[in-house]
Structure formats: C-alpha cells, structure tokens
Amino acid sequence: MELYGFYQLKKNITVATFDYNKIKNLAAAKRIPIKELARRCELSEQGFHYMLKKHTMRVDTLERICATLEITMVDLFADTPVSTAIGGVSHEALASANTELMQKLDTIIDLLKSEKHLA
C-alpha cells in the first residue's frame, strides 16, 4: 500500500493533502539530517531522497519515519497541526484537528457509498 501526495473526490471537494515536505522540515527542526533519518529508518540516503522526490512511500516506511521523529502519520498531512514535533500543540487544537479529520473521512465514506450505489 502506498500513499500519494494529493487526493480529490468529485469536482470541488478536496480531501487531506499528504505533505512530504513536512518530513524534511520536521527532521530539520529536530536537528536530524536526512542522511541520519534515512539510516535510523534502515533506508539508503539515495532511496529516501527518491521517495521524497517522487512522493511515494510505503506505509511501513512512514511508520518508521514517524516513530523516529516522534510524530503520528496525521502530522504529515497539510493543514494539520503537529502534535509533538516542535513544542507541541494544545489538547484543544488537537481535538479540533481530530474532529475536522473525522468529518473529512465521513465525507469520503459518504461519497464512496453514493458512487457505489450509482454504478
């Protein structure tokens, strides 16, 4: 299973964007060079850069990156506050972001159900 950088359903409904640049930014904020992050995740530096450039990464690789950076995968989506990366975020902000994400997921599920019945 792979995650890609951009998802769009229907015409005007845009769903969460996965932001690969956050991996680099969070690593830099934690003073972890990309070479070191790749090593800690048991990846070659070249392979790691390739995955970032092509915006494609396996879920297990993302899990290792998140564990190394002490974040969750949700933190890597655009417009999502980072829970533990740089100084943390208040519980209220996390709860709000979680609610918003759940609403987006509900919308996706509803759209997929309606498309299934239309087919």
N, C-alpha and C positions, 0 to 999 in steps of 0.2 A: 504494500500500500504506500502511495506517495502523496505528498501534499504539494499543491501548486499555489502560486502567488496570488491568484485572483479568481473569484467566483462571482457569477452573475446569473440570476434567475429572472425570467420574464424580461420585459423591456426596461423598466425604471427601478427595479428593486436590486440594489447592490448589497451583497452579504459580506461578512467579515473578510478583510484582506490580510493574508499572511505576509508579514513583513520580514524578509530575510535580512534586511539591513539591521534590524534590532539585534540579531545575533552578534554582529560585529560591534555595534555600539555598546551593548551591554558588556561584552568582553573587554572593550577598551575602558569602560567605566570602572570595571573591576581590576583593571591593570593586568589583564591576561592577554598576552599576544596571541594572534590567530594560530601561529605555529604551536604554541603551548596548548591552546584549546583543542586543536586537532590531535595532538599527542595524547592528552588526557581522555579524549573520546575514542582513542585507538583508531585514528584515521591518518592517512598521509596528508601532509600540508597541501600538496597539489590536488588531491582528491577533494579535500574540504573546500578549497577555493573554487574548484569546478562546480561543486554542488551549490555553493552560494551564487555563483555567476549564472548558472542555469535555472536557479530557483526550483530545484527539485531535491528532495531528501527523504529517505525512508523514515518512518515513524520511530523505529528503534534508535536511529541516529539522533533524531530530535530529542528523544527521551534522554539519551546520554548527554547531549549538549545542555539540556535544561537542568539535569542533575548537577553537572559541573558548574553551571552558572548560578545554581540555587534559585531557579525560577520555575514557573509552570509553562506548559505549552500555550496556554491562553495569553500569557505575557508577550508572546511573539506575534500576536495579531495587531494590526494597525488600529489606532484609536482605543487601545486597551491600556489602562494604567498598569504599570509594572508593580507587582505586589512586594517583591523583596529585593529588587535589583539595586536601586540607588536610594537608600534612605527609607524605603518602604512607602506605603500608601495607607491612609486611614481605613479602618474597618468599614466605615460608611461608604467610602469611594469604591472599595472592593465589592461590597454588597450591591451597590448601584450598577457597577460594571457587570457583575454576575447576572443581575436581573435583566439588563439590556441584552446580554449574550443569550440568555434563555429565551427572551422574546424573539430574537433573530432566529434561533433554532426552531422555535414553534412555527414561525412564518415559513421557514424552509420546509418543514414537515407538512404543513398545510398545502403548500404549493405542489409538493411532490404527490400528495394524496389526490389533489384535484387533477393533476396531469395524468395520473394513473387511471382515474375514472373517465377521463375524456378520450383516452386511447382506445 
